[in-house]
Structures are given as structure tokens and as C-alpha cells.
């Protein structure tokens, strides 16, 4: 069970939407079943049905599940095969990150209409500091209601919001508010909110850490807060002990940081069956480079280092990288480099997963383009920019390299890599 599933949901009037939000400038906004909700938005006939988004092959993993599917026990990060066993009548869809990215940008624009202090954590969640927005939009709770209303009216999606004095508590609040809810944790009642929660609710407590703490009798956040420092250090180590002790007492001094710098942008795919055919590997690398290149251009970034990731059938993972002479955002250059890395690697064993990633990122507008003697006036970048424009209007599946036409599009099965 994940951390979000371990938390009790709302219903406590002490933390309802009418609670005192004085001293609570931090909002955490979390979209509800985001990928599944975007799919239902563009396929209204699916409304009310269990919908599961993720890898649909035998090795696929669930990325998102509608609340109708969750009633059957389906959860994100669960193997799709397990989800099918729990809910065989659900609609299973491959992810379309082009659509999810577009929806995310629209939602983030709504947040930034309220405050410039927006810190995205992923496509579907962000922290907001609304202290400076009160004069224009009212109290933090009123701002949360405004955001929820605009997201519903303009994007036909729902979100849950936690309002609190700190980032950590606000994030817990949005989880307790799900789905489609609002929860306020008053500054004077933070410990009342935190201490009954299971220790797994704390950032930094994974499954093994939770088991170690529970063996010592530390089952709730309150138990951990009162634990002797030496006991805590023996359970989780010096650094984690101090971190968890502070969180258990509601102390989280981190500010909302709107400067979110991506360290890398890439994509990877797990094959349904292990692959030995170099033609299939080449086609997969091309599709992944296309996806990564589109994300780079959408983010206005270029990169210098192309990285290839290969996971073999026995789960050994091998990585290789090469730094380019000039930063780029073109899929063609990424693919050429990735294929050269693959050719040099030549593992000679069945492959379970491949990935392509661009590292050493910088803003494209701040990176001068180096001109090459004899190079054509128009090249791959212009062609790919034109493809981006067509994809934005008609969908990414209608345009791409000729070698991918008429074949299963691995770009719809892959998952984004995170920094």
C-alpha cells in the first residue's frame, strides 16, 4: 500500500473547508486521477466506468486509475496484470503524454494567474504560496475554492487542495481531501492533525523504514515525535532521524520555489517480451528520441549529453552517454547518438527495456546556435518544429518518422523519466 492509501480521508470538522486559515499561506493542489481524468474528458462515454491508464502489455504498470477502478483495489504503480485480475471489466488505455502535458500546462496557467509563486512537482501537482495574493483574491481558503472552480469550469477536471502553514502539511492535507475536496489545517492544530497519522505518512519513511519503526513500537507520527533521539537514530540513521523528528513536530521551513530546473528529459519503454532483434531496438530508440525531443522543445530547453539506458533480461542495467559538441533539442541528433551508443555497446543478450535521455540542459533562448559551413538553411529542427505544430492540432499519432508508420507506437507505452 502506498503512502497516499495509508492516510485517512477527510470528514473531521476541525480540518474542514471552514476551519481557520490564518497563518496558512501554502496550498498543495493535486489533480484527481489525472491521466485517467484527461482520458475520460476526451472520451465522455467512459464517464462512470473504471478506467486504467498505463502500460497495457504483460509487463505494463498502472500510471493512473479512475476512482471507479480504485474501488476494486487498482492503484498506480501496480502491475497491469494484477489490475486486470482485480478489475477485468475496466477500460485499459496506453498513456498519451502529449495530452497530459497540454492539460498540465493549462492547469499551471490557472495557478500562475493567482500567484507567481508556483512550484510544480510533476504534471499533476504543485505547491502555491498565496500570501501575496490575499489582497486580490481573499483568504487562502477562498483562493483554493477559486482554483478548484476554475479548473472544473475551464478544464473539466477536478482537483483536491490542502491549505496549511507548511509544504509538508499542505501535501498531507490534499491527500486527505481526495477526491475533489478541500482541507484546511489550522496553524494552531498542526500537531492534532499530524500525530494520529501512521509513521508512513512522513516524507522519507518508506516501506522498510516503516517496518523498522513499527518493530520499535513507533506506529504513529505522535509516537515518533516522542521517541528518544537515540532510539530513532538506531532505527533510521543519523540524518533521517533529525529530518523525521522535525517533520513529526510540524516543522518544515522550506519555501515554495518557482524555479524548478529539470536535470534531464527523456523517455523509456519496457518491451512486452525480451527483444533481440536490432531492427526493433532501433525503431524503439527512434520513437523514444522523438518523444524526448518533443518534450525538450516544449520546455524550451536544449541539452549537451545523450544517455542510453539498457536493461537486460536478467535485470542488469547498463548506461552509456556521449556529450555533443553543440547543444541540441532535435530528435534526429538524439537518435543518431543513441544508436551509435547502442552499436558500440552491442550487449548480445535479450533486452527488457531501453531509454533515451538528454542531460546537461539549458534554456534554448540563451544558447546560441552554432552555424556549420555548408549546412542547409532549413534542417531537422525546423522539420521537427513543424511536426510539433501538427501534433498539437491533430495528435502526436498522426505524424512521425516513416519507419514508425503502420506499427505499434511505443511512444504511447513509454513512461517519462524523472530527474
N, C-alpha and C positions, 0 to 999 in steps of 0.2 A: 504493500500500500504506500502511495506517495505521500509526501508531507501535506499536500493540499487536502487529500482524502482523510487524513488523520485529524483535521481540525473540525470542531463542531460548527454547524452553521448558525445563522442569526436567530433572533427570537427573544433575546434578552433586552428588556426595555431600557436598561441602563446604558446601552450602546446603540439605541435606535437612531433613526434619522432626525429625531427631535432633541437629542442629547446636546449638552453644552459644548460648542466647538471653539470656545475661547482658548487661544494658545495652540490651535491645531491647524497650522498653515500648510501641512503636507497632505497631498492627495496621491493615492495609488489607484490608477484606473486600469482595469483588467477586462479585456473583451471576453465575452462568454462564448466558449466553444468556437473560437474564431474561425478556423478553417472550415469547419462544418457549417457554421452560420453563413459564411460567404457562399458556400455551395448551395445552400437552401435559398439564399436570396436570389441567385440566378436560376434556380430550378424550383419555383414556388410549389410545384406538385409534390415536392419532398417534405413540405412542412408537416410536422406532426409525426413523421416517420423516423425510426432510428437510422442515423447517417454516420458512417465511419470513413474518415479520410486517412490515407496512409499508403504504404507500400502494399499492393494487392497480391503480390506473389507469395510463394510459400515461405520466404524469408522476410516478408514485409513486417513493418512495425507501425502501430497506430500513431498518427500525428495528432488527431483530434477526433472527438466523438460527441455527437449531439447529446443533449440531456436525456432524450428518449432512449438512446443506446446505453447511456450510463446506468439506467435503471436495471439493465441486465448484467452490470458489472464490468462493462467495457471501459477501459481507461487509456489515456495516452501513454506511450512507451510500452504498451503491451504488444506481444507478438500478434500479428493479424490472424494467424491460425487459431490462437486462443480466443480472440474476439469472435471469430466465425463460429467457434464451438459454443460460446455463450449466447450469441445473438445471430443465428444463421439467416434470419429474415431481414437483417439490416441492408441498407444500400451501401456498398463499398466503392469508394471513389479514389483514384490516384490524385495526389496533390497537384495543384496548379499555382505555383508560387508567383507567377506574373499577376494573377488576380488577387492573391493575398497581399502582395506588396502594394498594389494600387489602392486596395481598401485601407491598408495601414497608413499610407501617405495621406489619404483623405481624413482619417480619424486624427492623425497627429496634427493636421492643419487646424482642426477644431480646437484641440488642446492649445495650440500656439495663438489662436485668436483670443484666448483668455489670459495667457501669461507666456512670456518668452522663456521662463524657467521650466523647461520640459526635458526630462531625461528618459529617452526610450530605453527599455531593457530588452525588447525584442519587437517583433512585428505587432504584437497584440497587447503590450502593456507598457506603462510609463509612469514615472513619478512627476508630480507637478508641485511647485512652490507657488501658492496663490496669495502670499502675504501682501504683495504689491497690487493685487487685483481687486482688493476689497472695495476700494472707493468706487470702482466702475460696476462691479458685479455683485457686491454684497458679501455675506459671510462665506466661509469655506463650504458650509453645507449647501447654501444657495448656489454656489458655483458648481458644486458636484451635481446638483439637480439640473442646472443649466446644461452641463456637459452631457449628462445622460439623455436629456431631452433632445439635444441637437444630434447626437449620434443616432438616436432612434428615428428622428424625423428625416435627417439628411442622408443617412447611410443604411437605414432599415436594419440596423444591428443593435444588439443590447450589450451593455457593459455593467460591471459592478465596481463600486468605488469605496475605498476606505479613507476616512478622514481622521488624522491623528497628529500628535506633536512631532513624530519622527518617521523616517522612511520605513524602518523595520515594522513598527506597529501599524502603519498605514497599509503595508502589504498584507499583514495578517488580517487586517480589517476587511480588505476587499475579498479575501478568500472566504471569510465568514459570511460576507454579504451575498455570495453567489447562490443562484444565478439572478441576474437582473436586479441587484439590490444596492443599498447604501447603508453603510455602518459608520458611526462616529465613536471614536474612543476619546472621551474627555481627558484632558491633561491630568486632572486630579484622580482619574480612575484607571490609569495605565496598569498599575500592579493588580488591581481587581480583574482586569481583562487578561493579563499575561499569566499570572501564577497558577490558575487552574488548568492551563493548556498542557498537553503532553510535551515531553522534552523534545520530541521530533519536530515540534513547531519552530525551534530555534534555528536560524541560519548557521550552517556549519555542523549540524548534527545529522549525519547520515544513518543508514540502517545499522552499521556496525557500532557507531558511537552510541546510538540509542540503546542498543543491546548492552553495551558495556556499562552505561549509566544505570540502566534498569537493574542490572545484576547487583549494583551497589545500593539499590533501593531508591534511586532518584528517578521517579516516574513522571513528575510534573515539573513545569518551569519553576514553581514555588519551591519544590524540593531542591532543585539545583541552586536556586538563589541562596538558600540557607546552608548549603553544603560547605564543610570546611575546605579551604583552598587546597590543602594537601591531598585530600580525597579526590577532588576534581582534577588536579594535575596528574595523579596516578591513572585516572580513567581515560583522559583525552590528551594529555601532554600540556606542557607549559603554555605555549602560545594560545591554543584553543581554550584552555581553562580561563584565562583572563578575558578572552573575547566573549565566551558564553556567560561568564559571570556578569559582565556589563549588560549584555542583552537581557538577561534574566531580571535585572533591575530596571529595565526600560531605558537604558542609556545608549543612545545611538546618535553621535554628533555629526554624522555625515550630512552634507548639504546636497541639495538637488543640483546636479552638474549637467547643464545642457550641452556641453561639449563631449559628445560621445564619439570617440575616434575608433573606427574599425581597424583592427590589426591585419585582417586578411578577409578576402571574399572568395568563396569557392563553392563547389558542389561535389557530391559523391553519390555513387549508386551501388547497391548490393544486388548482384545478379540472382535470379531465381534458382539457377543451378550453376555450379562452378564452370568457368569458361577457360578453354584452352585455345580457341580459335583467335588468331591475331586480328582477323578482319572484324570480329565482334568487339574486341578490345579497342581497336582503332575507332570504330563507329561510336562506342560509348564515350571515349575521350573527346571526340569531336562534339558530341551532344553536350557534354559537361562544360567544355570550353565555351560553347555558345551561351549556355545559361550563365556561367560566371562572367563572361564578357558583358552580357546584357545588364547584370547587376552592377558591375563596375560603372558602366556608362550612366545607369540610373542614379547611382550615388555620386556621380561627378568625380570619380576617382580614377587614377592610373596606378600601376604597380610595376615594380622592377624585377621581382623574383617569382618565377613559376615553380610550384611544388607539385610533385606527383606522389600520390599515396596508393599503395597496392597492398591489399590484404589477401593472403594466400588461403588455400582450402583448410590448412591446419591452424588458421587464425594468426599466423605470424604476419606482422605488418612491416612493410618496408617503405621508406620515403626517400625521394631524391629531389633535388632542387637545382635550379640554374638561374643566375642573375643576368638580366638582359642589359645591353649597352644603353638602351633608351627606354624610359617608362612607357607603358602601353595600356590600352584598355580594349584591344581588339582580340576577338576570339581566335582569329586565324593565327596570330603570333603565339597565343597561349597554347593552341593545339599543336602547332609545329614544334614548340619547345617540349610540351608534354610527351609527344610521340617520340621525339629524339631521346628523352629520358627513359621512356619505356624500352625503346630499341636497345639502348645501352645496358639497361637492367636485365632484360631477357631472362625472366625468372625460370622459364621452362617447367613451371608447375601450374596446376589449375588455380584460377583466380576467383576469389569470392567477391571482392569489392575493389573499385578503382575510384580515385578522386583527383580533382584538379583544383588548385588553389593559387591565387595571386597574393603575394605578400609585399611588404615594403611600400605601402600605399601612400599616396599624396594627392592633394586636390588637383584635378586636371587643369583648372584655370590658372593655377600657379606654377604649372610645369610646362616650360616652353617646348614646342615640338622641334626636333632636330630635322632639318631638311637633308635629304640624300640626293647626291648628284645623279641626275638621270631618272629619278623616281617620277611616276605619273602624277599628274595634278590631283587626280581622284584615286583613292585606293580602298583598302579593306575597311578603314574606319568609316568612310562615307557610305559604303555599301551596307555595313552593319547598322549604322545610324538610321538609314532608310528602312532597314528591316525592323528596327525598334519602333519606328513610327507606324509601320503597317501592323505590327503585333499589338501595339497599344489600341488600335482601332478594331482589329479583327480577331485578335488572339494569337498567342505565340505558335500554336499548332499549324497555322496556315502558311507559315513562311520559315525557311531554314535551308541548310545545305542540301543539295540534290541527293547526296548519298544517304540522307536520312529519310527521304520521302518514301511513303508506302511501307515503312517499317514501324515497329513499335517504338514509340518515342520515349527513350529512357529519361529525357528531361522531365517527364511528368512523374517518374517514380523516384527521383533522387531526393535527397534531403540537403538543406543548406548546411554548410559547415559554419561553426561558431568560432569566434576568436578564442 
